[in-house]
Every structure is written in structure tokens, then in C-alpha cells.
Amino acid sequence: MHLHTCSINTATLGHRRPIEAVIEAVARHGFGGIAPWRRDLEGRSPKMVARRILDAGLGVSSFCRSTYLPAESATAFERNVEDNRRAIEAAADLGAMSFVMVVGGLPGSSKDLAGARQQVEEGCAALLEHARSLGVALALEPLHPMCAADRSCLSTLEQALDLCARLEPDGAAAAPAAGVIVDVYHCWWDPKVLEQIARAGRARRIVGFHVSDWLVPTRDLLMDRGMMGDGVIDLPLLRGAVERANYNGLVEIEIFSAGNWWTRPEDEVLATCAARMQSCC
Amino acid sequence: MHLHTCSINTATLGHRRPIEAVIEAVARHGFGGIAPWRRDLEGRSPKMVARRILDAGLGVSSFCRSTYLPAESATAFERNVEDNRRAIEAAADLGAMSFVMVVGGLPGSSKDLAGARQQVEEGCAALLEHARSLGVALALEPLHPMCAADRSCLSTLEQALDLCARLEPDGAAAAPAAGVIVDVYHCWWDPKVLEQIARAGRARRIVGFHVSDWLVPTRDLLMDRGMMGDGVIDLPLLRGAVERANYNGLVEIEIFSAGNWWTRPEDEVLATCAARMQSCC
């Protein structure tokens, strides 16, 4: 796998240095793209950061990520939608082709999962036209079911693709504005993963492909992702599936690892990512 | 909810005391059943334990649990199947109507999830007739996807019901020998949970209903289940669904909680279970 087809999600480096330094390091290690977070842009103009990224010869695989949509009050829900509208504008200014929708879980003390999912659908519907008009795809990212309560009530590719089809009928647009991110960490376990990747391909919905690995044991529900090759995910299987589904965008490396990789020097992390993309993916 | 319709899985008490003492305590607190583990029977005759349980006025909601099926060699796989055959005989001697199949995950250093699932299917097929002849149901328990690597490559009710239908066609028997356990902890997040519970009911496949709760945050993938009411699961919703699906067996309380409930006095845990079954379920 050529490194110029790979992108580094800035979370992989633990957000320890300013985005300018991270852009330089990612380019120096030979990667072809970067995926910044909103926090990376604080106090900066997205257009200036876009310039830096372009000058470094990098693409932007995605812009992370949405404010959670479900809320306990209509006012708070509207605020969340509005916040995401601004973030989609920043994504456009940044030159990102997609805005990552981590949709949120149960708001406050709610146990109403169906209600949260309904809010997600309404929020996405309210954002879709704005995203389309700016040329940014809403990249719905189903998260692992262990994140259903507090991060994402969107848990499977099937569910995300059903939602996409309700928001924007399959085949209605040559380049759909509602898409999905296939993140191996979140969907490797799913008995329907290959079938749903193929379905996503037919509907041209795959707007991102994220890699990392599932460690055994996993010691933390959020912060213990593994480096490619250190876990049990059959990465070539899933990569082959997204390729057969005609995804030809950047392969994004996103590793949350507070106890391990985030404690190591940035150059070591990037060099390891580069080596593993060639040996394990 | 009447306590005589509720059962205590002995894991809820942390396996701290001999089964004879646990039977006495569960009965004294007014529960209607118990679900012992194989470890509870070590050095004892299952028939003697069955007698104790009967004398205490309790039913046996299930017998826990299978040896993991997938293995790295054919010899080891056969040994796992044989081990489960013996355990099914113990389940029959114990008077359990079902034997809980926690099927296992990836064997050894394998990344072949499809292969593990194939082994599970072959193993269950090899066990089914034996179980049927002894009047014990094979109770396939899909575990939460976070357990897919190391405990259960059976992750959803849909997947488990598809497997049941391949093992034994829907409608082929008045009392199917292949069934499923609906455990709220494992399936509450699933967008298809209500649809699949209804499907399981139509095929008369529900052989167990387990309750506990999903805590936010969850600090451990295995040992941090919550007491009913302390988490985010809509227990009345799921209980209503299994009742509408004509499940009228015992409701089993199964809480793995190394850091909390297992450190508390047994009587406090049982009294709390009893109270919560009436206030939260």
C-alpha cells in the first residue's frame, strides 16, 4: 500500500502539538493526507490551515467531527444542529470532502434510544442540504455498539445506510451528500459487514475508510485502540471489500490510545503507522 | 413483577460461597429460580444439587455455560464439542431446561472470524440431537459485540436466529431444541432488537431472558455490569417485547460486577435485586 494513499487522523498523535507542526510531520513521513479535528483549528482560520495542508502536498480525508445531536430540550437540539452547520462551513473552508458525523447517544438521563435515533435523523435532515450546497458530504460514522449510550446511537453500517437512504434515496445523486465511514474498529465484528460494505458501494455511499486494530484484551472502551497488526482485525479482508465497493479515497489511520501510542514520540508513531500500512493492511 | 418469576444467576453473587449456601439464600429472599454455573457443581453430583434446588422450591432457569467451540486444531475442536456433550448431560441431571451456549471467539492467534463462526455452527450441529434427546435446549446467547474477539463470535439476535433456523428449521418442532437467550446487556443497543425478539417469539426460540444494566461510563468490558435501574437500558421496553413474544419463563438476573456488587454482602445484593425487579423492570 502506497503511503500517499494513506492519511493520518490527528487524534492518532494525541493532539499534543499545534496543527502546523503536525501537518509538517505527516508530510515529512510521506503520508498523502491528514484529517484534522475542530480542536486543531481553534484560534485559526480554516482557510489558512487549508493553505498549509495544500502547501505540504497533503489532502484532507475528513474533518472531525460533529457536535452530538440528541438533546433533552428542543432549544438544545437546535443549538446542536446550528453548531454543526458552522462546522460544515469550516469543513468546506478546509477543503474537506466530508464532515464526520459522530451523532451522539442518549442525552442527559434519557433511556429513550429510539427517541435519540429520531433526533439524529431530524438533525441530519436539517443539515443535509447545507452540506450538499457546500460540496461537503455528511459522513455518518456508525460507532461500535459499546459507544451506543454516550457517543453514537448509530451502531451498524446497515442502520447508517438505512438512514442515508431515508435522507436521500439511493441513486438520487451521482455524488450523494449522505455517506458513511467504514471504520474497521467499529464494524469488524458485524456478521453483515461485507454485505453492507458492498451495499454502500452500490449506493456510492462510502466517503471514508478508517483503520486501527482491536486489541485483546481491550482495557478501555474509548482509549485503547491498537496499531494495525497488533490486534485481531483482518485488515486485508476489509480493505479488499471497500476497494471492491469502489472506494478509492484515502485510507485514514485513527488510533485513540491514551495509555500507549499517545505517550510515544510523534516520529515513532508516524514511522510505525507507515510501516504497518505496508505490512499489515 | 413477582419475585417467584425471577431467577438469580449465581455469577451475580460472585461465586463466593458453596452452591448449597447460595440456594438457601436465593430461596430465602423469595426468588423463584436459580441458574448455576458448572464451577458451582465441582465435586458434586448434579442430581444431588438438583434435589437441593427442588427442595428449596426453586426452578432452574439455565445452566451456565458451554466450553468455547472454536479451536486451532480439529482435535481441540472435537474435545470442545465432547466437553459440551458432558455438560449438556449435567444440565439434564440438574433439571435445567436450557444449556447456555457462550460460543467462543477467535481461537489462538486467528483473525478468521468467518472461520470461527463456521466452527460454531458445526459444533452446535454436532450437539443439537444430543441436547434434544435429553430434553435440554441449546440456548445460544449472542454476546455484546465488544466480546466478539475473545468470548462470542455470535453477536446479534439476528445472527443467532439465522443460525437456529439453519440448525433446525423454524416451525419444525413444537419445542425447538435450538433457542436463544435475550440478554438485555448484550442486545439493548441493537436497532433491530425489537424486530428480532418478535421473530424469535414467532419461531418459539426464546429460552431465556436475562437482565442487568449498562452503566455510563462502563469501566471494564466484562466485569462492570450494572444493577437494574442504575444504567441506561429501557428494561420495561425489552421485558414487554419478550412477553409479547410469548416468553413466560423465569427472568434471570446476571450481573458481573467485580468492583462493586461482588464486594458487597450477599444479602445486600439479593435484597437489592429483589427491590429493583419490582421498581425498575
Interface residues (C-beta under 8 A of the other chain):
Chain A: L106 S110 K111 D112 L113 R117 H144 P145 M146 A148 A149 D150 C153 S155 T156 E158 Q159 W188 W189 D190 P191 W214 V216 P217 T218 L221 G231 V232 I233 D234
Chain B: L106 S110 K111 D112 L113 R117 H144 P145 M146 A148 A149 D150 C153 S155 T156 E158 Q159 W188 W189 D190 P191 W214 V216 P217 T218 L221 G231 V232 I233 D234
